[in-house]
Amino acid sequence: MLNFKKKVIKDIKNKLQEIYYINYQNNSINGVANYLGEKIFFKILNHNDFIKEMNGYLVSFKKIPIMNIVFIKHLYHSKKYMIAYNYENSINKNSGLLNDYFVFKDNAHKLSSKDIDILNNILKIYDESFKHKEFKNYCPINIFFHERVNSRLIKWYKKNKDFKKSVNISDKSTNEIIFETIDYFKKNKKTNFESYLTQGDPNTLNIALKPCFFDLVTAGYNPIIAEFSVAFISTLLYDNYFAPKYHAKSYFNHEKILDKYNAFSPDIAWDNNKNIAIKSNIITSQIRKEYIKCYINILKKNNINISKDIIYYFVMRLLCVFDINKFENKDYYYSIYLIHYLYKNIKEDTYKSILSILDDMEVI
């Protein structure tokens, strides 16, 4: 890895005047540099992700707000590519992203009209997106769902003995819910979903307040049930707690959340014997709840329905971003609790169910 890093830096230095910083994560490399006197953001991708990012860019161009590509470079003696984008100058250390605004406002129990306007200014992008509709059975966002059933859901959890036990929240075993989830995605592999032009990975680090979307690997025509599920789990539960705790590197230059994610830790107790009994609350923040409420208002305004099948997307996001077997006990049982709580509480009237769930969540 060290040798590869040296080769990467040597190769890209031939193209760039100065590298301000470079960030190495588990599966990605990105950074900020000077190119011909202008600040750029660059990503280094493997061949498959490069193709997906380019497809996402081309389908999104001039339809949803994204940054323009400055140049593309194939890295010497490798199967990796560098994509350089114009830099969004409103983004600085701990500011400019939706993540940063949430962190700044997480402790506010009452939001101002300005706060709501900022949230709606981002979400109104979907008004335009919903004008672009197609029916698709393969969508870029599938990489988080259909394509992770075998590679993560089954692979990671097939040997988990706790999942065979009934959980008091739903009176079902976790395996029963997982088997339903597997069956759902298997049955719908060739289903033509009503799909809209979206970014596909709307976590709070991929959205600038400007507004603007980053990371286009999953951009394209995606089912809103999948898009909304990513936003729901990311905004309320993952980007404020699980992700900073278990993947701190993804918050490079936006680290303020690393000092406060413990505030979102649940008050949880469990008993694991013949069956599993869990008692817990769910903690998020008022502004995160309001963002999801505003999102639902946008969906309703555009007459877009979401079925109760969204529970299967929630299950995938709770189990297939991180391997919860590797979590500390508290977070392992919290994840199980969330799966069963959401499974029990999502009803036929999905929006009403989600709003009720939001009301039930506590705030820091």
N, C-alpha and C positions, 0 to 999 in steps of 0.2 A: 504493500500500500504506500509506504514511504517513497519507494522508487517511482511509483505511478504518479504521486503528487508532484515530485520533482520534474517529471517529464511534462505533466500538464502545465505547470507554471512556466517552464522553459518555452513550451510551444505557444502559449497564449501571450507571453511577453513579446514575442515577435510581432504580434498584431496590435498590442495595446501600448499606449504611452506610459501608463502608470496603473498599477493595481492598488486600489484603496483598501480593499479587504477581500478575502476569499473564505467561504464557509463550507467545510466538509461535513456532511451529514451521513447517515447510514447508507442511503441509496441515491444521494444527489450531491452535486457540487454547484455552488453559485457564488456570485460576488459582485462587486461594484468597481468600476475602473474608469480611466480616462481614455477616450478614443477620439483622436483628431480634435482635441480641445473640448469635447463634450463628455458629460458624465453618462455612463451606460450601466445597465444591469445585465449580467450575463449568467447563463445556465449551461452546464455541461451534462449532456444526456446520452444514454446508450441509443443504439440504432432504433429500436422499437419505440421508445419514448420520444425520440426526435421526430419520427414520422407522425406519431399521435399529436405532438405539440404543433407541428406544422399544419396538419389537417385542422386542428382546433383553431389555429390562428387564421387560416384562410376562410373557414366558414364563419368566424366571428367578425372578421374585418369589416369595419364601418356599420356593423349591426349592433354590437354591444361594445361598451367602452373598454379598450385594451391599449397597451402601449405598442408602438410601431417597432418592427424589426429593423435594426441598423445593418447587421450583416450576419452571415452564417459561415462557420468554419469547420471543416472536417479536421479533427486532431490527428497529427502525424503519427503513423504506426499504431493506430488504435481503431476501435469500432465506435468511437464516441464523437459527438458533435457539439460545437459551441454555438449557442444562439445569443446574440446581443440585442437588447432592447433599449429604446430611449429610457432614460431614468425619470421617474416621477418625482419631481423636486419637492413635492409637499411631504414626502416621506423622509423622516429623520430618525435619530435614535429615540425610541419609545414614543414616537408620534407619527401620525399620518395614516395608520391602518385602523380598521374597525376594531381589531384586537386592542390597540392602544387606547382608543376612546372608551371601550368597555372597561378596561383596567382603571382608567382615570375616574370613571363614573360608577364603578361597581358598588361603592359604599353609599351611594345616594338612594334614599328611600322615596324621594319625590323628584320626578323629572320635570324639567322646564319645557316650554313650548319649543325652545331652540333644540333641545335634545331630540324631541320627537321629529322635528323638521330634518335633522341630520339623518336619523334612521330612515325616514320616508324618502329622502333624497337618494339614498342608496337603493332602496327597494322599488322605487318607481322605474328603475331600469327594466324590471320585469314587465311593466306595462308594454314596453316596446318588444321585449322578447316574446310575449304571448301573441304577438301578431304573426309570428313565424312558427307555423305548426306543420308537422308531418307525422305520418304513422310509421314507426320503425320497430323492427324486432331485434335489431342490434344497435346499441347506443354506446357512446364512449364511456359513460358512467358505469357501464357493465363491469368494468375492471374492479369496482368496489363491491359488487354484488354477485352476479352469476359466476364471474371468474374466480371468486374467492371461496366458493362453496367447497370445492375439493381441496384447493391449495391451502386454505386456512381453517374454515369451519370444521370440516371433517378431520383433516390432518392434525390440527391442534387439540381437538377435544374428544376424539374417539376413545381415548383411554381414561377419560376423567370419570372416576367412580362416583363422585359427588353428584354428577349430572343424572345419575340413575335414580336419585332420591327425590321424593316429593318435597316441594317447597310450600310452606304454609301460606304464602301470599296468594298463589293461584290454585293450590292443591294439585298441581301438576309437577312432573319432573322437568328439569331443564332439558333433558333429552327429548321429551315429548314435544316441546316447543321447537327445538332444533330440527327434529324430524319433519315437523310441519313446514318449517322454513326451507329445508332442503327440497321437500316435495313441491312447495310453491314455485321455487326458482326452476326446478326441473320441468314442471308442467308449463311454465310460461317462457321457456327458452325461445320459442318461435312465435310468441304472441306479439302482435302489432300494437304497441303502446302509443297512445296520443302523446307526442313528444314536442318539446319546445326548445328553441335555441337558448341554451344556458351555458354557464362556465363549467358546471359539473362537479366542482369541489369547493363549495362556498363556505369554507372555514374562515375564521375571522382574520387569519394571517394572509389570506388571498384576496382581500377586499380593501381598497383604499377609500378614504372618506371622500375623495374628490368628486364623484366616485369613479373607480376603475377596478377591473378584475385582473388578477395575475394567475399564472400557472394554467396553461391551456391544454394540457394532456387529455383532460376529460371534457373539453369544450365541444359543443355540437348539439345535435337534437337529442335531448334526454327527457325521460318521463319525469313529470314534476313530482310524482310520489317519491322518486329516488332523490331528486335534487333537494326537496324540502326535508327529507329525512336526514340528509347530511347536515343541513343548516340547523335543524332542531338539536341533534345530538352534539354537534360541534359547539354551537353557541351556548347551550345551557349546561353541558356536562363535561365535555372533553377539553375545549380550548382554555377553560379556566381551572381545571383540576387534573384530570388524567394526563393530558398531553404535557403540560409543564412539569409534572412530577416524573413522568416516565420517558419523555423525549425532549429534554430541555434544550438540546442543540437546535431544534426547529425555531426557537425564539431568539436567535442571534440578532442583536441590536434592538430587540424588543423584549428585554428580560424583566421588566418590572413585575410581570405576573409571577415570576419565580419567587418573589418575596412575599406573595400573598395567597398562593394557591391553597395553603393549608386552611384558610378561612372557609373554603368550600368543602372541607372534609366533613363527612356526615357523622351524626351521633348514632352509632350503629351497634347492635348487639346480636349475637347469633349463637345457635346451639345446633351442632352437627352430630347427630347420633343415627338412629334408624332413618329418620327424616331430617330435613333442615328447617329450622325456624329462624327467621330473621325479622328484626324490628329496626327500622331506620327512618330517617327523614331524608329529604332531597334538598340540597342547598344550592342556590344559584344567586343571581342578583336581579334587582328590579329592572335595570336597563336591558338585561338579556331577555327577560320575560317580555318586556315591551316590544323588543325587536321581533320576536316570534309572533306576537299579537298583530303587529303592523304587517308582517309578512302574510298572515292569514287574511287580513283585510284586503290586501292586494289580490290574493287568490280569489276571494269571494267576489270582489269587484269585477274580475275578469271571468266570472262564472266557471271557474276551474274547480272540479271536484277531486277529492282524494278519498280513496276507499280505506276501509279498516285493514286492508292488506299491508298498510304502511308498517304494521307491527313487525313484519318479516324483514323489512329494511332496517328498522330500529335494531332488531336482533343482530343483524350483520354488522352494523356500525358499533354495537356494544361489544361484540365478540371478535371481530376480524380486523380491527385497526391495530390493537395490541393483543398479545396472547395473555389472557388474564390469569392463566396458570402461573405466570411469572410475577404477578402482583403480590404485594404484601397482603396478609390475610384480610385486613379491613377492606381493602379495595377489591379483593377477589369476591368477598361476600356482598359488597356494595354493588358490584356488577351483576351478580346473580339476582340481587334484590330488584335492580332497575329492570332487568329483563322480565321478571314475573309481575312487577308492578305495572309496567306499560302493557304487557300482554293482557292483564286483567282489566285494565281501565280504558283501553281503546275499544269503542263501541261502533255501531253502524253509523251514527252521526259523528264522523271523525273530527270535524272542526270543534264541535261542542265538547267532545271527549278531551281533545288537546287543550282547549281553554280551561276546562275543569282541572286537568293535570297541572297546568301552569299556576292556577290559583292555589293548588295544594302545595306547590313548592315553596320552601322558605327562602329568605334572602339574607345575605350577610349584613 
